[in-house]
């Protein structure tokens, strides 16, 4: 298969690094060619704290994906997240310059540049500028203004920023792993490609991607993202609670969570027993499974109360008619969706990356691969020459502006 049709997603998470290799076929479908997963060493709450360990984990994940796919991975679409991420909505306004008042691509470019004139601290950088819609002479809801007539063009954008140091560390680790970076993508934007449908985005939906160290939040309305953030609670907090509550190692607690964990105490039968390895020498203890639910449920409830607070903070409580989609490893605990519905008071479903995929789909059908698959789908939607590429120096390549109108057209 031609190399320009091969797309690789690199999900650099707190607990795992997942590499997904896919190919775009002539019908617009993604064929999954291979997957590589390796435990993530060197990150804490989605932020790199040990460069060498992170590089080693990336290399091993990529090598596994290469062996499965038979494809040499040279460049990746990589995800970025963490509680250093913040976002805001910004507007840009320009006067149409042509004598016949016909809006050109140059007018669109100037409007987008105007929207990016915002005051941010010197230690932060823009990761994404997502076009949400245009207004021509007071008429909003315009999606493709090029060719229309008007005197005044406005654009509304969603701008995502992150801490420059953390961004550069991610880029350097990828480059030192021997990989080129096609694009650095905010993880909830990538995840939405895999688990949130276009009708849901149009109607209004909340995405919650529960990772190991953090949980990503994104709100979509009228077909595009309107709010994004990250909260510092994830699956590792649940594991730590189990470790402390049952007096066992973190590794044993993680295994107990995977095999027997429940997000709601009421889901356990009274006669169900869980074996708990001790910290020292001796036989494993036996505890009722409902006790495990008593430990896990408060933490999961806390997570969704924080999500509800973010939803309120966004001012979009009335704009998520399609409900919530939860994904990531933390969404796999039985009862998570039911508990989320109880706290958020909106319909909730589990998001699995199954849409428009062929090939080795069984390898990525779990919510834990939502971001990795989403990165591949993002790469299929926005080829390398059409996306903003951030380099180790922190500079965006100007080629993004050359194709900005085509990118916006593809999105809509």
PAVO-445335 format. One record per residue (C-alpha): x, y, z; residue number from 1. Coordinates in steps of 0.5 Angstrom, whole numbers, plus 2048, in hexadecimal, padded with zeros to 3 digits. Layout:
N
[site [X; Y; Z]; NUM] ...
***
This chain:
412
[site [800; 800; 800]; 1] [site [803; 807; 7FE]; 2] [site [806; 80A; 804]; 3] [site [802; 811; 804]; 4] [site [7FC; 80D; 805]; 5] [site [7FF; 80A; 80C]; 6] [site [7FD; 80E; 812]; 7] [site [7FF; 80C; 819]; 8] [site [7FC; 80F; 820]; 9] [site [801; 80F; 826]; 10] [site [7FD; 810; 82D]; 11] [site [802; 812; 832]; 12] [site [7FE; 810; 838]; 13] [site [7FF; 810; 840]; 14] [site [7FF; 808; 840]; 15] [site [800; 806; 839]; 16] [site [803; 808; 832]; 17] [site [7FE; 806; 82D]; 18] [site [801; 806; 825]; 19] [site [7FB; 805; 820]; 20] [site [7FD; 804; 819]; 21] [site [7F8; 805; 814]; 22] [site [7F7; 806; 80C]; 23] [site [7F2; 80A; 809]; 24] [site [7EE; 806; 803]; 25] [site [7EB; 809; 7FD]; 26] [site [7E4; 808; 800]; 27] [site [7E6; 80D; 806]; 28] [site [7E7; 807; 80B]; 29] [site [7EC; 806; 810]; 30] [site [7EF; 7FF; 80F]; 31] [site [7F3; 7FE; 816]; 32] [site [7F9; 7FA; 814]; 33] [site [7FD; 7FA; 81B]; 34] [site [7FD; 7FC; 823]; 35] [site [802; 7FC; 828]; 36] [site [801; 7FD; 82F]; 37] [site [807; 7FE; 834]; 38] [site [806; 801; 83C]; 39] [site [808; 808; 83C]; 40] [site [80E; 80A; 840]; 41] [site [810; 811; 841]; 42] [site [809; 814; 842]; 43] [site [805; 817; 847]; 44] [site [7FE; 81A; 846]; 45] [site [7FF; 81A; 83F]; 46] [site [805; 81E; 840]; 47] [site [80D; 81C; 83E]; 48] [site [811; 81B; 844]; 49] [site [816; 816; 842]; 50] [site [818; 817; 83B]; 51] [site [81D; 811; 83A]; 52] [site [817; 80D; 83D]; 53] [site [812; 810; 838]; 54] [site [816; 80F; 832]; 55] [site [818; 808; 834]; 56] [site [810; 806; 834]; 57] [site [80E; 80A; 82E]; 58] [site [814; 806; 82A]; 59] [site [811; 7FF; 82D]; 60] [site [80A; 801; 82B]; 61] [site [80C; 803; 824]; 62] [site [810; 7FD; 823]; 63] [site [80A; 7F8; 825]; 64] [site [805; 7FC; 820]; 65] [site [80B; 7FB; 81B]; 66] [site [80B; 7F4; 81C]; 67] [site [804; 7F3; 81C]; 68] [site [803; 7F7; 816]; 69] [site [809; 7F6; 812]; 70] [site [809; 7FD; 810]; 71] [site [80F; 802; 812]; 72] [site [80D; 807; 817]; 73] [site [810; 80E; 815]; 74] [site [80B; 813; 817]; 75] [site [806; 814; 81C]; 76] [site [7FF; 818; 81E]; 77] [site [801; 818; 825]; 78] [site [7FC; 81A; 82A]; 79] [site [7FD; 81F; 830]; 80] [site [7F9; 820; 836]; 81] [site [7FA; 822; 83E]; 82] [site [7F7; 827; 843]; 83] [site [7FB; 82C; 840]; 84] [site [7F7; 82D; 83A]; 85] [site [7F2; 832; 839]; 86] [site [7ED; 835; 834]; 87] [site [7E9; 83B; 832]; 88] [site [7E5; 83E; 82D]; 89] [site [7E7; 844; 829]; 90] [site [7E4; 848; 823]; 91] [site [7E8; 84B; 81D]; 92] [site [7E5; 851; 819]; 93] [site [7E7; 854; 812]; 94] [site [7E4; 858; 80D]; 95] [site [7E4; 855; 806]; 96] [site [7E9; 858; 801]; 97] [site [7E7; 856; 7FA]; 98] [site [7E3; 85C; 7F6]; 99] [site [7DD; 857; 7F5]; 100] [site [7DD; 855; 7FC]; 101] [site [7DE; 84E; 7FA]; 102] [site [7E1; 84A; 800]; 103] [site [7E8; 847; 7FE]; 104] [site [7EC; 841; 802]; 105] [site [7F1; 847; 804]; 106] [site [7EB; 84B; 808]; 107] [site [7EA; 844; 80B]; 108] [site [7F1; 844; 80D]; 109] [site [7F1; 84B; 810]; 110] [site [7EB; 849; 814]; 111] [site [7EE; 843; 817]; 112] [site [7F5; 847; 818]; 113] [site [7F1; 84C; 81C]; 114] [site [7ED; 847; 820]; 115] [site [7F4; 845; 822]; 116] [site [7F6; 84C; 825]; 117] [site [7F5; 84A; 82C]; 118] [site [7F9; 84B; 832]; 119] [site [7FC; 845; 835]; 120] [site [802; 844; 83A]; 121] [site [809; 844; 837]; 122] [site [80A; 83D; 83A]; 123] [site [803; 83A; 836]; 124] [site [802; 838; 82F]; 125] [site [7FD; 837; 82A]; 126] [site [7FC; 830; 828]; 127] [site [7F5; 830; 824]; 128] [site [7F1; 836; 821]; 129] [site [7EA; 832; 81F]; 130] [site [7E6; 836; 81B]; 131] [site [7DE; 836; 81D]; 132] [site [7DB; 83A; 818]; 133] [site [7DA; 841; 815]; 134] [site [7D6; 847; 815]; 135] [site [7D5; 84B; 80E]; 136] [site [7D2; 852; 80F]; 137] [site [7CE; 850; 816]; 138] [site [7CC; 849; 813]; 139] [site [7CF; 843; 817]; 140] [site [7CF; 83C; 816]; 141] [site [7D3; 83D; 80F]; 142] [site [7D8; 837; 80E]; 143] [site [7DB; 838; 808]; 144] [site [7DB; 840; 807]; 145] [site [7E0; 840; 801]; 146] [site [7DC; 842; 7FA]; 147] [site [7D7; 846; 7FE]; 148] [site [7D6; 84D; 7FE]; 149] [site [7D7; 852; 804]; 150] [site [7DA; 857; 807]; 151] [site [7DC; 855; 80E]; 152] [site [7DE; 84E; 810]; 153] [site [7DF; 84B; 817]; 154] [site [7E1; 844; 819]; 155] [site [7E0; 840; 820]; 156] [site [7E6; 83C; 822]; 157] [site [7E8; 837; 827]; 158] [site [7EF; 838; 82A]; 159] [site [7F2; 833; 82E]; 160] [site [7F9; 835; 831]; 161] [site [7FE; 831; 835]; 162] [site [804; 832; 83A]; 163] [site [80A; 833; 835]; 164] [site [80F; 82F; 839]; 165] [site [80A; 829; 839]; 166] [site [809; 829; 832]; 167] [site [810; 82A; 830]; 168] [site [812; 824; 834]; 169] [site [80C; 81F; 830]; 170] [site [80F; 822; 82A]; 171] [site [816; 820; 82C]; 172] [site [815; 819; 82E]; 173] [site [811; 817; 828]; 174] [site [817; 81A; 824]; 175] [site [81C; 817; 828]; 176] [site [818; 810; 827]; 177] [site [81A; 811; 820]; 178] [site [814; 813; 81D]; 179] [site [811; 819; 819]; 180] [site [80B; 81D; 81C]; 181] [site [805; 81E; 817]; 182] [site [801; 821; 81C]; 183] [site [800; 822; 823]; 184] [site [7F9; 822; 825]; 185] [site [7F5; 823; 82B]; 186] [site [7F2; 81C; 82D]; 187] [site [7EB; 81E; 82E]; 188] [site [7EB; 820; 827]; 189] [site [7EE; 81A; 825]; 190] [site [7EA; 816; 829]; 191] [site [7E3; 819; 827]; 192] [site [7E5; 817; 81F]; 193] [site [7E5; 80F; 822]; 194] [site [7DF; 80F; 827]; 195] [site [7DA; 816; 825]; 196] [site [7D6; 816; 81F]; 197] [site [7D5; 81C; 81B]; 198] [site [7CD; 81C; 81D]; 199] [site [7CF; 81C; 824]; 200] [site [7D4; 822; 823]; 201] [site [7CF; 826; 81F]; 202] [site [7C9; 824; 825]; 203] [site [7CE; 826; 82B]; 204] [site [7D2; 820; 82E]; 205] [site [7D7; 820; 834]; 206] [site [7DD; 81B; 833]; 207] [site [7E1; 819; 83A]; 208] [site [7E7; 815; 838]; 209] [site [7E9; 811; 83F]; 210] [site [7F1; 810; 83F]; 211] [site [7F6; 80E; 844]; 212] [site [7F8; 814; 847]; 213] [site [7F3; 819; 844]; 214] [site [7EC; 81A; 841]; 215] [site [7EB; 81E; 83A]; 216] [site [7E5; 822; 839]; 217] [site [7E2; 824; 833]; 218] [site [7DB; 827; 831]; 219] [site [7D8; 828; 82A]; 220] [site [7D3; 82C; 827]; 221] [site [7D0; 82E; 820]; 222] [site [7D5; 829; 81D]; 223] [site [7DC; 82B; 821]; 224] [site [7DF; 82C; 827]; 225] [site [7DD; 831; 82C]; 226] [site [7E1; 830; 832]; 227] [site [7E7; 82B; 835]; 228] [site [7EB; 82A; 83B]; 229] [site [7EE; 824; 83F]; 230] [site [7ED; 823; 846]; 231] [site [7F2; 81F; 84B]; 232] [site [7EE; 819; 84D]; 233] [site [7EF; 812; 849]; 234] [site [7EF; 80B; 849]; 235] [site [7F6; 80B; 84D]; 236] [site [7F2; 80F; 853]; 237] [site [7ED; 809; 853]; 238] [site [7F3; 804; 854]; 239] [site [7F6; 808; 859]; 240] [site [7F0; 808; 85D]; 241] [site [7EF; 800; 85C]; 242] [site [7F7; 7FF; 85E]; 243] [site [7F6; 803; 865]; 244] [site [7EF; 801; 866]; 245] [site [7F1; 7F9; 866]; 246] [site [7F8; 7FA; 868]; 247] [site [7FB; 7F7; 862]; 248] [site [800; 7F9; 85D]; 249] [site [7FE; 7FE; 857]; 250] [site [800; 7F9; 852]; 251] [site [7FB; 7F4; 856]; 252] [site [7F6; 7F9; 856]; 253] [site [7F6; 7FB; 84F]; 254] [site [7F5; 7F3; 84D]; 255] [site [7EF; 7F3; 852]; 256] [site [7EC; 7F9; 84F]; 257] [site [7EC; 7F6; 848]; 258] [site [7EA; 7EF; 84A]; 259] [site [7E5; 7F1; 850]; 260] [site [7E4; 7F8; 850]; 261] [site [7DD; 7FB; 850]; 262] [site [7DB; 803; 850]; 263] [site [7D5; 802; 854]; 264] [site [7D4; 7FE; 85A]; 265] [site [7CD; 7FB; 859]; 266] [site [7D0; 7F7; 853]; 267] [site [7D3; 7F2; 857]; 268] [site [7D0; 7EC; 85A]; 269] [site [7D0; 7EB; 861]; 270] [site [7D4; 7E4; 860]; 271] [site [7D9; 7E7; 85B]; 272] [site [7E0; 7E6; 85E]; 273] [site [7E7; 7EA; 85C]; 274] [site [7EE; 7E7; 85D]; 275] [site [7F2; 7EC; 860]; 276] [site [7FA; 7EB; 860]; 277] [site [7FD; 7ED; 866]; 278] [site [803; 7F2; 866]; 279] [site [808; 7ED; 869]; 280] [site [808; 7E5; 86A]; 281] [site [802; 7E2; 86B]; 282] [site [7FB; 7DF; 868]; 283] [site [7F7; 7E4; 864]; 284] [site [7F1; 7E7; 868]; 285] [site [7EA; 7E6; 866]; 286] [site [7E5; 7EC; 866]; 287] [site [7DE; 7ED; 863]; 288] [site [7DE; 7F0; 85D]; 289] [site [7D9; 7F6; 85F]; 290] [site [7DE; 7F8; 863]; 291] [site [7E2; 7FA; 85D]; 292] [site [7DC; 7FD; 85A]; 293] [site [7DC; 802; 861]; 294] [site [7E3; 804; 860]; 295] [site [7E3; 805; 858]; 296] [site [7DC; 809; 858]; 297] [site [7DE; 80F; 85C]; 298] [site [7E4; 810; 857]; 299] [site [7E0; 80F; 851]; 300] [site [7DA; 814; 854]; 301] [site [7DF; 819; 855]; 302] [site [7E2; 819; 84E]; 303] [site [7DB; 81A; 84B]; 304] [site [7D9; 81F; 850]; 305] [site [7E0; 823; 84D]; 306] [site [7DD; 822; 846]; 307] [site [7D6; 825; 848]; 308] [site [7DA; 82B; 84B]; 309] [site [7DE; 82B; 844]; 310] [site [7D7; 82B; 841]; 311] [site [7D4; 830; 845]; 312] [site [7DB; 835; 844]; 313] [site [7DA; 834; 83D]; 314] [site [7D3; 837; 83D]; 315] [site [7D1; 831; 838]; 316] [site [7CC; 82D; 83D]; 317] [site [7C7; 82E; 838]; 318] [site [7CB; 82D; 832]; 319] [site [7CC; 825; 832]; 320] [site [7C5; 822; 830]; 321] [site [7C9; 81C; 82D]; 322] [site [7CC; 81B; 834]; 323] [site [7D3; 818; 836]; 324] [site [7D7; 813; 833]; 325] [site [7DD; 810; 838]; 326] [site [7E3; 80D; 836]; 327] [site [7EA; 80B; 838]; 328] [site [7EC; 805; 83C]; 329] [site [7E8; 808; 842]; 330] [site [7E2; 807; 83F]; 331] [site [7E2; 800; 83F]; 332] [site [7E0; 7FF; 846]; 333] [site [7D9; 7FC; 846]; 334] [site [7D4; 801; 849]; 335] [site [7D8; 807; 846]; 336] [site [7D3; 809; 841]; 337] [site [7CD; 808; 846]; 338] [site [7D1; 80C; 84C]; 339] [site [7D3; 812; 847]; 340] [site [7CB; 812; 845]; 341] [site [7C9; 813; 84C]; 342] [site [7CE; 819; 84D]; 343] [site [7CE; 81C; 847]; 344] [site [7C6; 81B; 846]; 345] [site [7C7; 81A; 83E]; 346] [site [7C7; 814; 83A]; 347] [site [7CE; 811; 83A]; 348] [site [7D1; 80B; 835]; 349] [site [7D8; 808; 835]; 350] [site [7DC; 80A; 82F]; 351] [site [7E0; 805; 82B]; 352] [site [7E4; 806; 825]; 353] [site [7E0; 802; 820]; 354] [site [7DD; 807; 81A]; 355] [site [7E0; 806; 813]; 356] [site [7E5; 801; 815]; 357] [site [7E7; 7FB; 811]; 358] [site [7ED; 7F6; 812]; 359] [site [7F0; 7F4; 819]; 360] [site [7EA; 7F8; 81C]; 361] [site [7EA; 7F3; 822]; 362] [site [7F0; 7F5; 824]; 363] [site [7EE; 7FC; 826]; 364] [site [7E6; 7FB; 828]; 365] [site [7E8; 7FD; 82F]; 366] [site [7E6; 804; 831]; 367] [site [7EE; 804; 833]; 368] [site [7F0; 805; 82C]; 369] [site [7EB; 80B; 82B]; 370] [site [7F0; 810; 82B]; 371] [site [7F5; 80C; 826]; 372] [site [7F0; 80A; 821]; 373] [site [7ED; 811; 821]; 374] [site [7F4; 814; 820]; 375] [site [7F5; 810; 81A]; 376] [site [7EE; 812; 818]; 377] [site [7F0; 819; 819]; 378] [site [7F6; 818; 814]; 379] [site [7F1; 815; 80F]; 380] [site [7ED; 81C; 80F]; 381] [site [7F3; 820; 810]; 382] [site [7F9; 81E; 80C]; 383] [site [800; 820; 80E]; 384] [site [800; 826; 809]; 385] [site [7F9; 829; 80C]; 386] [site [7FB; 829; 813]; 387] [site [7FE; 82E; 818]; 388] [site [805; 82A; 81A]; 389] [site [809; 82C; 820]; 390] [site [810; 82B; 820]; 391] [site [815; 82B; 826]; 392] [site [816; 832; 825]; 393] [site [80F; 833; 826]; 394] [site [80D; 837; 820]; 395] [site [807; 835; 81B]; 396] [site [809; 834; 814]; 397] [site [806; 839; 810]; 398] [site [803; 834; 80B]; 399] [site [7FD; 833; 80F]; 400] [site [7FA; 83A; 80D]; 401] [site [7FB; 838; 806]; 402] [site [7F6; 832; 806]; 403] [site [7F2; 835; 80C]; 404] [site [7EB; 836; 808]; 405] [site [7EC; 82F; 805]; 406] [site [7ED; 82C; 80C]; 407] [site [7E7; 830; 80E]; 408] [site [7E3; 82D; 808]; 409] [site [7E5; 826; 80A]; 410] [site [7E3; 827; 811]; 411] [site [7DC; 829; 80F]; 412] 
***
